[in-house]
Amino acid sequence: MIPVTPLANERPSALATEISERLNAAIREHLLSAFAPDNSKTLRSFSAPETAELLGVSGQFMRKVHAEGTLPEPEDIRGGRRYYTAQEIWDAREILEKTSRKKGRYMPRRSGEEKLQILQLMNFKGGSSKSTTSVHLAHYFALRGYRVLALDLDPQGSLTSMCGISPEIEFDGLTVYDAIRYDDPVSMADVVVQTYFPGLSIAPSRLMLSEFETESAVHSNPDQPFFTRIRNALAQVEDDFDIVLMDSPPQLGFLTIAGMAAASSLIVPLTPSMLDVSSTAQFLELAGAYMGVIEDAGASLQYDFFKFLITRDEPTDVPSQQLTSFMRALFQDRVMSATALKSTAISDATMLKQSIYEVVRSEMTRATYDRAKGSMDAVGLEVETMIHQSWGRK
């Protein structure tokens, strides 16, 4: 434990520094113990029923392909019950895809004619669940066989941390900043890191990314406009992924605007409170103005879908439901049908830097878990449907 002593400094600058150092030391100690012994996250195993659901098959089908030898037995068999790692599920998809009559049945990757889907989640209201939604969508798609890139545009690195890399503990790898900086940028391929979650890669972030804001004010010019930096970097890894999920910082700066110029679709997470709705209105007013500016400067903004997602939804809270109904009446199909519930299951998982998909159902109240997972599944499915529509799939 870190010894607790009174804060000694009285000067505001020194006091802030001392508080920061103490917090960082405590965070490091917590993370080192949480990720011991090798400071890395691992993913739980999935039961046979969960695996069958993820693959879109029946339990009987799973038993049949194992009996026939089409699929190898998983390494973990307890009391006659099969438990699969995410990598074993990923491998099973590849095997079953080869024997399937319907292309894409088990590996729904995009074809050469289907463009990379780049989804930006943005809002400058903190607490709108941008990072939480981003990681849940990333896990949802990876578990269903898509090749996913999580692109963290927030210098605070919340998404990076949830993907198993802790900005609080110094790491030596490259970050998004290295790929989009003006002075001698590296290839995005050198930045992207495969996570502990099969199918999911991360382009990590840390505080240095905030330098892009300052540098863009100085170095952006008609020959290398700031709004092309992210788009050009993503083009370097376009063939490696089906879906990119960008988590934006809670502000409308150069990073968020460059993300808008790179995105193929936008999702605005929104909590149903009057303060958040008012803040989002101001955000979109500014966003619209900036969109016009960069369009006049040569940017081409075309979105397959531009949706609001109600987050932290409380079905029993009358005022929040009235606001949700107000948003639906005002914007109709611009508001997604699915909502992300406010749930202790999701809050508890997030405290441990996990998504609901990483939690074992038996470790919490099952009804609470089922409601939370059902909510995130519905959000993921609706986004997946919109992506398929943009690809021209039925």
Secondary structure, DSSP 8 states (H G I E B T S, - for coil): ----------SHHHHHHHHHHHHHHHHHHHHHHHTTTTT------EEHHHHHHHHT--HHHHHHHHHHTSS---SEEETTEEEE-HHHHHHHHHHHHHH-SSTTSS-----TTS--EEEEE--SSTTS-HHHHHHHHHHHHHHTT--EEEEE--TT-HHHHHTT--TTS---S--HHHHH-SSS---HHHH-EE-SSTTEEEE---GGGGHHHHHHHHH-BTTB-GGGHHHHHHHTTGGG-SEEEEE--SS-SHHHHHHHHH-SEEEEEE-SSHHHHHHHHHHHHHHHHHHHHHHHTT-----S-EEEEE-SB-TT-HHHHHHHHHHHHHHGGGB-SS--B--HHHHHHHHTT--GGGS-GGGS-HHHHHHHHHHHHHHHHHHHHHHHHHHT--
